[in-house]
Amino acid sequence: MIMPRNTGKRLLESFTIIKHNRRAFFGLCVLVFFILMATAGPVVIPLDMSQDFLMRFQGPSWAHILGTDFAGRDIFQQLVHGSTDVLTIAFATAFFGSFIAVLVGLSAGLVGGKFDMLMMRIIDIFLTVPNFPIMIIFASIFRINDPISFALVLAAWSWPGLARALRAQVLSLKHKEFVEVSRVMAMPYRHIMFKEALPGLMPYLMINFIDMARGAITASVGIMLLGLVPLSVTNWGMMLNFATFQTGAIYVPSALSYLLSPMLAIILFQYGLICFASGVEEIFDPRLRS
Amino acid sequence: MPERRNIFVLLISVLLCFAAGAAALFLSSCAGKKDSGKVIFRGAGSWEIPPAFHGNPWAPGGVGSASWYVHEPLFMFLPGNRQFLPRLGLSMKESKNHKKLTVKLREGVKWHDGHPFTSKDVVTTFIIGYLHHWAVWQLLEGIETPDEHTVVFRWKKPCPHLFKTRALIEKIHSPSHIYGKWAAPIRPLMKKEAEYLKFRKRMGYSAETRKEGAAFEIEKEKKAVREKLYSFKPVELTGTGPFKLVTVTASDMRFEKFAEGWAAGKIAIDEVQMARWPSNEIIWAFLIAGEIDAAHPATPKEVAEQIIKLNPRMKMVTPSDLAEFGLVFNLGREPMSDLEFRRAVATAIDRDLVRKISYYYGTPVTAYSLGIIKSQRSDWLSPETLQKWEKYEFNPQKAEEILLAAGYKRNAKGFWLTPEGKKINLEISTLGNSDFVLGADSISSQLVKFGIDCHVRIVMGQLYGTKLTSGDFDMVTQFLGDARRYGDPATVFENILGKGGYISTACRFPEEVKGPDGKTIKVHKLAKELREYLPEPRRREIIRTLSWVVNKYLPILPVYEKNMLVFITEGKRVSGWPDESHPMWSAVSTGMEGVYISFMTEGLLKGKP
C-alpha cells in the first residue's frame, strides 16, 4: 500500500502512474477538458438564449459549430454552460453518496453488534422503499434551486447499495492482522476506519464513485421531470430528452447534431471517468501496475 | 424510478420506434393475408391493458378509446354550424318556455347483445350519471319516457343551449337490462336528496346543520351503490355503436362492423384496428411508416413535415380544439398582483414566437386577452368594440415604460427590481406535455432576455390541480378559454371568472371589479347568469362585459388557439376524407374518434378506390 510522505510527492507519484497508463491518461485528459469547460468555458463563451425561429435545427456551421436547437439557439454554448451544473451535480452527488456510504458501511462493519443491525435496517429501508413516491412528496414540499441541494437529493438514494457492499468488505478485512493490531493498540475507530480499512477499499470505492457520477447525470433528468428542481434546457440529459421526446428531433435529419451533441458529451464524460478509474485503481493497488 | 427511466433514454425510444414499426409491419402482413377484400381502418388510442380492461364504462379505468366505436350519443353536436347530427336520437323539440325537451329515438336500434334499444336505456344512463355528478343534473329535474322511443327531459328552469347540448351529446352506454339494477336504488336517493336540498333552501343554515345527518346518510348510500357498480367488470363491452369490440390486447384493439347496426348499410368499413398510443413519439413512428389512417398527436413542425414528405398519401387538417393555450397569473402573489406588472409581462412576450416554437399549428393570439377563443371572437365582439380596448402586442419598449412608470427599476445586471428594490424572480409551473414545456421555456427565455429573472418548473399531473387551487405558483401554463364540447362562451367565463371556476380560483380573481364607467361589475354573478337561458341581447351584453374584464384586468394571457393536428391517409386503405371546411371536423373537441365514426356512418369514408 502506498504511504507517501507528503501530499506533493504523493500527487506526483499518482500522476506518474496515470501517465504510464495510456487509458487512464486519456481519461485524465478528458476530465481536465470537461473541468476546464465547466469552469473557464462560461467565462470565455457567452450564452445567448435568444430564440430565433428561422434558425431552428440548423446543422453545424462556422456560426454554430454544433448547430442549433428547437428554438434556434446555439448547441455548443448550451453544452458549455450546461457542463457547470452537470459536472457539479455529478461530482457532488458522487461525493455525498460515497461519503455517506463510507461512513455507514465502515462503521457498521467495524463496530458490529446492535449498531450494525440498526445500520443494516436503515440501509434496507432505503433500498426497499421506492424512491418515486418519495420524490413526489419531496417535489410537493421542497423547492430546490441550487446544484448542491440537487446533488444531496440524488445522493440520498444512491448510497445504500455501496454502504452494504463496503460493510461486507470491512467484515472480511476486520480480522486481518493490521486491523487486529490497531484494535490491540486501542486505536480509535476513526483511525481504524480511515487510516487502516479505507485505503484498501479505495479501488472499489472509486469505481462506485464514477458509477454514481454517471447515474446522477441521467437521474437529474428524472428529477427535473418530477418538478423537484427547475427545468434546465442546458442540462445535457435534458437536452437529450428534448431532442428525443419533446421536440421530435430524432425524426428530423437536420436536427441530428441536437440529438448527437449531448449524447456524445455524456458518453465522452462517462468514458473519461471509467478510463481514469483504471489509473486510480493502480494508484491504490500496486499489484495492478504493469 | 426516474433514474432507470432515463438511463437509456435514446435506446428506449429507438427500440420503441422499431417495435412500433415491427408491429405495424406485422399488422400490415396479417391484414394482407387474412383479410383480403375487407376494408380496414387503422387508428390509435389508449385503454387499460388486459386483464385490467373491462366493459363497464362507469368503473375506474373505463373502456378507453373503444367507447366511440361502441357507444353513441343521442346527437352529435357540430360547433361549426351549431347543428345537431342525429345518432340514436332522430329529432328533438323544445317547448315554448324551454322547460321541456322531447327527443324521438331511432327505432329498430339494437344493442350488440341483441336486446332492443329503448328510452329506458337513456334513462338508466342518465340516472347513473346523476350518481357521477353529471353537470346536466344541475338543471335537469327529471326524464320521462312516454313510450319506448320517446324521451322527455324536464328542466328546473328554462334550458339554455349549454345544458341542452350537455344532455344530447352524452353517450348512452348503459342498457337497462344490464345496468337497470344499479339505476333502481338511485331513484329514491335522488328524491331524498331533492327533498333535503329544498328543505335546506327553505330553512337556511341552522336547519342545514340539524339536517347534516341526512346529507351524510345520502352520501353514504350513494357510495354503497357506486361501490357495487364498480365491482361489476364484464368481459364483454356492450353498445349500440357501429362496431363491436372483438379483441383487446396490450398492443392493439380490433373491432368488427356490427351487421345489425342502424347505419350498417351506409358504413363501408368492415374492421377497425387500433394501435396503442403510449406517447406521441410512437405514433409519429406509426405515421412515418404510413400504417395509421388517422391520428392527432401534438407534433412539431419539422416532424409533421417529415411525416408528410415520407407519405405522399397523407395530409393534415387542423380544425380548432375550441380552447386557447396560455398563462394564468397568480393575482394573490407579488408582483403578479400588480396590474401594471401584468401589463408589462403581457407586452414583453412575443406570443407568436411562443406559438411557433411550442405549437406551430395553433392560431396566433397576439393582441387581446378576451377569454373568448379567437375563432369565435367575431360572433360576440365587433371590431369597433375591440378597437377601444387595450392591446397587448409584443413591444419590449412599451413594457419597459410601463414598469418604469410604475416605479420598477433595473439593477446593475439589467434585472428588474420591485419598487421596494427587491429582485423579481418568477417561476412558470407547467405540466410535462411537450407543447406545454416548450411554451413555458420560450416564455421564460423571453422574460429573462427582458430582464425578469424567470425559470420553469414541471409539475406532475397528480400535483397540478392542487398547485393551482392552493395558489402555490407565480404563473402556470394552462388551457384558458376552454369552449370544448359545447362551443359555448358560458363554459369559458364560468372557468375564468365564475365562483369556484378552475382558473378563477387559481388566479384569485376578485368577486367584483370596477367597470369602464366606474361602476362595480359583479363578475361571479355575471358568469353564473351566463349559464342560464337568456334573451340574446342580454347574453351578448354579459359576454361583452366579461370579455372587457378579462382584457382589462389580465388574469390570463392567451398565446394561441389550439388546433388539432390530424394526420389522415387518403387512398391507402380508406378514402373519401372530407376537406377541412366540412362542419363535421368542428366536432373534434368532443372526441376525435367521434368525428371518424361520423364520417363512416354518413358513408363518406370508403375503401380505397
Interface residues (C-beta under 8 A of the other chain):
Chain A: M49 S50 Q51 F53 R56 F57 F70 A71 P130 N131 F132 M135 I136 A139 S140 W157 G215 T218 A219 V221 G222 I223 M224 L225 L226 G227 V229 P230 L231 V233 G237 L240 N241 T244 F245 Q246 T247 G248 A249 I250 Y251 V252 P253 S254 A255 L259 M263
Chain B: M1 P2 E3 R5 N6 I7 V9 L10 S13 V14 C17 S279 N280 E281 W284 I288 T299 P300 E302 V303 Q306 I307 L353 K356 I357 E427 S429 G432 S434 V437 L438 A440 D441 S442 S445 Q446 V448 K449 H455 V456 R457 I458 V459 M460 Q462 L463 T466
